[in-house]
Amino acid sequence: MKICHVNLARGFRGGERQTQLLIEQLAERGLEQSLVCRDDSPLRHALHGVQALTFVAAAQMWQGHRRTPTADLVHAHEARAAHWSWWHTRLAHKPWLLTRRVPQAVKNKRFNRLVYQSAATAVAISSPIEAHLRQRDWCPVTRIPSALAGFTTNQTVVETLRHRFAGHRVVGHIGALVDRHKGQRLIIETARRLADSHPDMLFLMLGEGEDEQTLKAESAGLDNIVWEGFHDNLGDYLAVMDLFVFPSRHEGLGSTLLDVMNAGVPIIASRVDGIPDIVHDDDSGVLIAPDNADALVDAVTALAADPERAARLVAGARSRLADYSPAAMAEAYLALYERIVAESR
């Protein structure tokens, strides 16, 4: 079976990591694949060396179609990719599907209806996204959750980080520095309130984004926040975290949380969109009301003071991870691909 993946994103966020994981897993299963992406896509570097994978350059809906190898199925991994795939399958007369990763409603516009109605299915990564797509009723809907990345660790780097943060309880956060999405201002407010009462608590922020300079300016003078920037070796950083906070204002699923669970770090996250699919309150983490600094402060202080509860939450989280492995995701997609191709024939 030949699969054409499409991801026209500029950067590398959760959706691109999931695209990478799926392509790698399918390559291990012997599938021939192509990836339509931008010339400057980080996916080109991330997937360098993957067997039987061809890259096709495109950035707009009308680019790259003639250079795309013939495939049995086209898989769009984000919104612009869906538009490209709609156009391509009109030319190539092949079935296609899309994965919807964001919780925002698809706008009820004529072109969106045309795109979705032509898809063999839409894949939702979480229950709220699935519910919305079923309400739209433009095409069949399947739910396949995202997978954990399975970050590795370098013990030398881990020991260096532990030495660097010695004497601190590290409260970590990983995410694009976009407050309207990830809610980093709530973390800044929490750090401000706890600076005097919990002087050993250090908030370690990993990521980059459009709000980076603004957030740094707003936290100026707070010695208990470290803005670490973007790093690939997230496993090393997770290994030195005592707590993980994720106060997102909206979130399709929050696949980063799966790797936090896998690393054995207790989680405090917003009860919003797809997060409750994977973080069950007082079982695999702590859920708090979104946009609520008081709730975040209370949750951080309570969990930091209760190591037995933290250990119980870590155990509960790890017990759920089998359903979120890259292999499980790949097998679910492969079964879906085979069904769609068989039906198209």
C-alpha positions in Angstrom: 0.0 0.0 0.0 1.3 3.5 -0.9 0.3 6.4 1.3 0.7 10.1 0.6 0.9 12.2 3.8 0.3 16.0 3.6 1.5 18.5 6.3 2.0 22.1 5.2 2.8 23.6 8.6 5.7 26.0 8.9 6.9 24.9 12.3 7.1 21.8 14.4 4.4 21.3 17.1 2.3 18.5 18.3 0.6 17.7 15.0 4.0 17.5 13.2 5.4 15.2 15.9 2.4 12.9 15.4 2.9 13.0 11.7 6.5 12.0 12.2 5.6 9.2 14.6 3.0 7.7 12.2 5.3 7.8 9.2 8.1 6.1 11.1 5.8 3.4 12.4 4.3 2.7 8.9 7.8 2.6 7.5 8.6 -0.2 9.9 5.6 -2.0 8.6 6.9 -1.8 5.0 4.6 0.8 3.6 5.8 3.0 0.7 5.1 6.7 1.6 5.5 10.2 0.4 5.2 13.4 2.4 4.0 16.7 0.8 5.4 19.5 2.9 7.2 22.9 2.7 10.8 23.1 1.5 11.7 24.4 5.0 9.5 22.0 7.0 11.3 20.6 10.1 9.7 17.3 9.2 12.3 16.9 6.5 15.1 16.8 9.1 13.0 14.7 11.6 12.3 12.1 9.0 15.6 12.0 7.2 16.7 8.5 6.5 13.3 6.9 6.8 13.1 4.0 4.3 10.8 4.2 1.3 9.8 7.9 2.0 9.7 10.5 -0.7 9.5 14.3 0.0 7.4 16.6 -2.3 7.7 20.4 -2.0 4.5 22.4 -1.6 3.3 25.3 0.4 0.0 26.2 -1.2 -3.0 24.3 -2.4 -2.0 24.3 -6.1 1.7 23.3 -5.7 3.4 19.9 -6.0 0.6 17.9 -7.5 2.4 16.7 -10.6 5.5 15.7 -8.6 3.6 13.7 -6.1 4.0 9.9 -6.5 0.9 7.9 -7.2 -0.6 6.7 -4.0 -3.5 4.5 -2.9 -4.6 7.0 -0.3 -3.9 10.6 0.7 -3.8 11.5 4.4 -4.1 15.2 5.4 -2.6 16.1 8.8 -3.7 19.8 9.2 -6.2 22.3 7.8 -4.1 23.6 4.8 -3.2 20.0 4.0 -6.9 19.2 3.9 -7.4 21.8 1.2 -4.4 20.6 -0.8 -5.6 17.0 -0.5 -9.1 17.9 -1.7 -7.7 19.4 -4.8 -5.2 16.6 -5.4 -7.7 13.8 -5.1 -9.9 15.6 -7.6 -7.0 15.3 -10.0 -5.8 11.8 -9.0 -9.2 10.3 -8.3 -8.0 8.6 -5.1 -9.6 8.4 -1.7 -8.4 10.7 1.1 -8.9 11.3 4.8 -8.0 14.0 7.2 -7.0 14.2 10.9 -8.5 17.0 12.9 -6.3 17.9 15.9 -7.7 21.2 17.1 -10.8 21.7 19.2 -12.1 24.8 17.5 -15.2 24.4 15.4 -14.8 24.0 11.7 -16.4 27.1 10.2 -19.6 26.3 8.4 -18.6 27.6 5.0 -19.3 26.2 1.6 -15.7 25.4 0.8 -15.2 23.6 4.1 -18.3 21.6 3.5 -17.1 20.6 0.0 -13.7 19.5 1.5 -15.1 17.4 4.3 -17.9 15.9 2.3 -15.3 14.5 -0.2 -13.2 12.8 2.5 -13.6 9.1 3.2 -13.5 9.9 6.9 -12.3 12.5 9.3 -10.2 11.3 12.2 -10.7 13.0 15.6 -7.9 12.8 18.2 -10.2 13.4 21.1 -13.9 13.0 22.2 -14.8 16.8 22.0 -13.4 17.0 18.4 -15.3 13.8 17.5 -18.5 15.2 18.9 -18.2 18.4 17.0 -17.5 16.6 13.7 -20.4 14.3 14.2 -22.6 17.3 14.8 -21.4 18.8 11.5 -22.3 15.5 9.9 -20.3 16.2 6.7 -18.5 12.8 6.5 -17.9 9.7 8.6 -15.9 10.2 11.8 -13.4 7.9 13.5 -11.5 8.6 16.7 -7.8 7.7 16.9 -5.9 9.4 19.7 -2.4 10.8 19.5 0.6 8.8 20.7 3.4 9.4 23.2 6.7 10.1 21.5 8.8 7.9 23.8 11.6 10.4 24.5 15.0 9.0 25.4 17.4 10.3 28.0 21.1 11.0 28.1 22.2 10.2 31.6 25.1 12.7 31.4 22.8 15.5 30.4 20.3 14.5 33.1 23.0 14.6 35.8 24.1 18.0 34.6 20.6 19.3 34.8 20.1 17.8 38.3 23.3 19.5 39.4 22.1 22.8 37.9 18.7 22.7 39.6 19.9 21.1 42.9 18.0 22.3 45.9 14.9 23.1 43.9 11.6 21.4 43.4 11.2 21.8 39.6 7.7 22.6 38.3 7.9 22.1 34.5 6.0 23.2 31.5 6.5 22.4 27.8 4.6 24.2 25.1 4.6 26.8 22.4 4.8 30.2 24.1 1.4 31.4 23.0 -0.6 32.4 26.0 -4.0 32.4 24.3 -3.4 28.7 23.7 -1.2 27.4 26.5 -1.9 29.8 29.3 1.6 30.6 30.4 0.5 33.9 32.1 -1.2 31.7 34.7 2.1 30.0 35.5 3.8 33.4 35.8 1.1 34.5 38.3 1.6 31.2 40.2 5.3 31.8 40.4 4.8 35.3 41.6 2.4 34.2 44.4 4.7 31.3 45.6 8.0 33.2 45.4 8.1 34.0 49.1 6.2 31.1 50.6 7.9 28.4 48.5 11.5 29.7 47.8 12.7 26.2 46.7 10.1 25.9 43.9 11.5 26.7 40.4 9.3 27.0 37.3 11.1 25.6 34.3 9.5 26.7 31.0 10.5 25.0 27.7 9.3 26.3 24.3 9.4 29.2 22.0 6.6 31.2 20.3 5.1 34.5 19.4 4.6 35.6 23.1 8.2 34.8 24.2 9.5 38.3 24.7 6.2 39.6 26.2 6.1 36.7 28.7 9.7 37.2 29.7 9.1 40.9 30.2 6.1 40.2 32.4 8.1 37.8 34.6 11.1 40.1 34.9 12.3 40.2 38.5 11.0 36.7 39.3 14.0 34.5 40.2 11.9 31.4 40.3 11.2 31.2 36.6 13.7 29.9 34.0 12.9 30.4 30.3 14.8 27.6 28.8 13.8 28.0 25.1 13.2 25.2 22.6 15.0 21.9 23.1 14.8 18.5 21.3 15.9 16.5 24.3 12.7 16.8 26.2 13.3 13.4 27.9 16.3 14.8 29.7 14.3 17.7 31.1 11.3 15.6 32.1 13.7 13.5 34.1 14.4 16.4 36.4 10.9 17.7 36.9 9.0 17.1 40.2 5.6 18.4 38.9 4.3 19.4 35.5 1.7 22.1 34.9 -0.3 22.5 31.8 -2.9 25.3 32.2 -4.0 25.4 28.5 -6.9 27.6 27.6 -7.8 25.1 24.8 -6.2 21.8 23.7 -7.2 19.2 21.1 -5.7 16.5 23.3 -2.4 17.5 24.8 -0.2 14.7 23.5 2.8 16.2 25.5 1.0 15.0 28.6 1.4 11.4 27.5 5.2 11.7 27.5 5.0 13.4 30.9 3.0 10.4 32.2 5.6 8.1 30.6 8.3 9.9 32.5 6.6 9.5 35.8 5.9 13.2 36.5 2.6 14.1 38.3 0.4 16.4 36.2 -1.8 19.4 36.9 -3.7 20.4 33.8 -6.8 22.4 32.8 -10.1 20.6 32.5 -10.6 21.8 29.0 -11.4 20.2 25.5 -9.5 16.9 25.0 -7.3 16.9 28.1 -9.8 15.0 30.3 -9.6 12.1 27.7 -6.2 11.3 29.1 -5.9 13.0 32.5 -8.6 11.7 34.8 -8.9 13.8 37.9 -7.4 12.3 41.0 -6.6 9.1 39.1 -3.9 10.0 36.5 -3.5 13.7 37.4 -5.1 16.8 38.8 -7.6 18.7 36.7 -8.3 22.4 37.5 -10.7 25.0 36.1 -9.2 26.8 33.1 -8.2 30.5 33.3 -8.0 30.2 37.1 -4.7 31.2 38.7 -6.1 30.5 42.2 -6.9 26.9 41.2 -3.4 26.5 39.8 -1.7 27.9 42.9 -3.8 25.7 45.2 -3.2 22.6 43.1 0.6 23.1 42.9 1.0 23.7 46.6 -1.3 20.8 47.6 0.4 18.2 45.3 3.9 19.4 46.2 3.0 18.7 49.9 1.6 15.3 49.3 4.2 12.9 47.8 2.0 9.8 48.4 -0.8 11.3 46.3 1.7 12.3 43.6 3.0 8.7 43.5 -0.5 7.3 43.2 -1.3 9.7 40.3 1.9 8.6 38.5 1.0 5.0 38.8 -2.5 5.7 37.6 -1.2 7.6 34.6 1.3 4.9 33.6 -1.4 2.2 33.7 -3.2 4.0 30.8 -0.3 4.4 28.4 -0.7 1.2 26.5 -3.5 2.7 24.5 -1.4 5.6 23.5 1.8 4.0 22.1 3.0 4.9 18.6 2.4 1.2 17.6 -1.2 1.3 18.7 -1.8 4.5 16.7 -0.2 3.1 13.6 -2.2 -0.1 13.8 -5.4 1.9 14.1 -4.5 4.0 11.1 -3.3 1.1 9.0 -6.7 -0.8 9.6 -8.5 2.4 8.6 -6.4 2.8 5.4 -7.0 -0.8 4.4 -10.7 -0.4 4.8 -10.9 2.8 2.9 -8.8 1.5 0.0 -10.8 -1.7 -0.2 -14.1 0.2 -0.3 -12.7 2.5 -3.0 -11.9 -0.4 -5.2 
